[in-house]
Amino acid sequence: MLTVGATLFLAGPAVLAGCTLPARAPEGPDPLEAPALRAEADAALATGMARSAAHADPVLAAAARALAADRMAHAAALRAELRRARPGPAPHGASPPVAPPPVDPDLAGARSTLTQTVHAAQDEAAGLVMTLPGYRAALLASVAACCASHAALLS
Amino acid sequence: MTPSPDHPRPDLETYRGERTPAGPEMSPSRAGRRVPVDALQGALAAEHAAIWVYGVTAAFVPSTLAERLDAAATAHQARRDATERMLIDAGTPPVPPEPGYRTPEPVTDAASALRLAITAETDAAAAWRSVIERSTADPDLRGAALDALTGAAVRAVRWRAAVGGTPLTVPFPGMP
């Protein structure tokens, strides 16, 4: 009971802060915009790589498919949080989607590209963990840890 | 690992709630930082359990995995020591390890031992993610918690690969 009471008490200011958000003119893009775009681009890249490696390197193709699925889940969760924080249509002037690089026909190059991709995603998410409020920091922490686990499998 | 008949222990997945002491959610440390004491105690309890688990698994896994198991145990011991120091700095006595833990299934071979290791890492990931969620934007504390969460997620993936489970990864390690 004590724990529940404390939780409700702590939740109060957060809820109030959430209600005041739309009234405040948002300045600049939401910090979750960049990781959301990156997650979408990574998912597209990994999906393409899974297709092109399907016959020549089924192990790499499976790793790419798994990465695509997890990055899609990241994109969905980040988009959900973006919509929660700023309901309404997506703001104009947001950064354009990151174009996925063309899939490398050389499979060794493809594995290296995928590894660099997950390292970059891990670094970006880990940086945001240090500054964002609790819920968002925890979300990005899970994204970073997931990317690290893909990097470990690809190495 | 045998449950103590006099004091049946909860599963690894659930024991933390019982050990979380009632008390202030945040305590100032000596350095003036505010730390989420309850979440840190939960993380420490998960580290105690993980250290115990790696003691059990060592007897069952093939020698090819011995080095990685040792590294995992060492990582959890270092994390336990660092977490105890943080709690002491915050003026809170660190929770001790349990005398015994009940596992979700009997450990009888390499596969069940690795599944137990996955459970321990999953618990640790959840506990450290909770530290991040309940902490202020303190780079030292969040950096340590993120390292712990990431390490747990990577080890869980390696054990899943060793035991042949799919999918190997989860999209949100530590998320309940």
Chai-1 contact restraints between the chains, C-beta under 6 A:
chainA,res_idxA,chainB,res_idxB,connection_type,confidence,min_distance_angstrom,max_distance_angstrom,comment,restraint_id
A,L2,B,A22,contact,1.0,0.0,6.0,A-B,restraint_1
A,A6,B,E25,contact,1.0,0.0,6.0,A-B,restraint_2
A,A66,B,P167,contact,1.0,0.0,6.0,A-B,restraint_3
A,A66,B,T169,contact,1.0,0.0,6.0,A-B,restraint_4
A,D70,B,T169,contact,1.0,0.0,6.0,A-B,restraint_5
A,D70,B,P171,contact,1.0,0.0,6.0,A-B,restraint_6
A,A73,B,P171,contact,1.0,0.0,6.0,A-B,restraint_7
A,V129,B,R142,contact,1.0,0.0,6.0,A-B,restraint_8
A,V129,B,L146,contact,1.0,0.0,6.0,A-B,restraint_9
A,M130,B,P139,contact,1.0,0.0,6.0,A-B,restraint_10
A,M130,B,R142,contact,1.0,0.0,6.0,A-B,restraint_11
A,T131,B,A137,contact,1.0,0.0,6.0,A-B,restraint_12
A,G134,B,E133,contact,1.0,0.0,6.0,A-B,restraint_13
A,A137,B,I132,contact,1.0,0.0,6.0,A-B,restraint_14
A,A138,B,R129,contact,1.0,0.0,6.0,A-B,restraint_15
A,A138,B,I132,contact,1.0,0.0,6.0,A-B,restraint_16
A,A138,B,E133,contact,1.0,0.0,6.0,A-B,restraint_17
A,A141,B,R129,contact,1.0,0.0,6.0,A-B,restraint_18
A,A141,B,I132,contact,1.0,0.0,6.0,A-B,restraint_19
A,A141,B,L146,contact,1.0,0.0,6.0,A-B,restraint_20
A,A141,B,L149,contact,1.0,0.0,6.0,A-B,restraint_21
A,S142,B,F172,contact,1.0,0.0,6.0,A-B,restraint_22
A,S142,B,P173,contact,1.0,0.0,6.0,A-B,restraint_23
A,S142,B,G174,contact,1.0,0.0,6.0,A-B,restraint_24
A,S142,B,M175,contact,1.0,0.0,6.0,A-B,restraint_25
A,A145,B,L149,contact,1.0,0.0,6.0,A-B,restraint_26
A,A145,B,T150,contact,1.0,0.0,6.0,A-B,restraint_27
A,A145,B,A153,contact,1.0,0.0,6.0,A-B,restraint_28
A,A145,B,P173,contact,1.0,0.0,6.0,A-B,restraint_29
A,C146,B,P171,contact,1.0,0.0,6.0,A-B,restraint_30
A,C146,B,P173,contact,1.0,0.0,6.0,A-B,restraint_31
A,A148,B,T150,contact,1.0,0.0,6.0,A-B,restraint_32
A,A148,B,V154,contact,1.0,0.0,6.0,A-B,restraint_33
A,S149,B,A153,contact,1.0,0.0,6.0,A-B,restraint_34
A,S149,B,V154,contact,1.0,0.0,6.0,A-B,restraint_35
A,S149,B,V157,contact,1.0,0.0,6.0,A-B,restraint_36
A,S149,B,T169,contact,1.0,0.0,6.0,A-B,restraint_37
A,A152,B,V154,contact,1.0,0.0,6.0,A-B,restraint_38
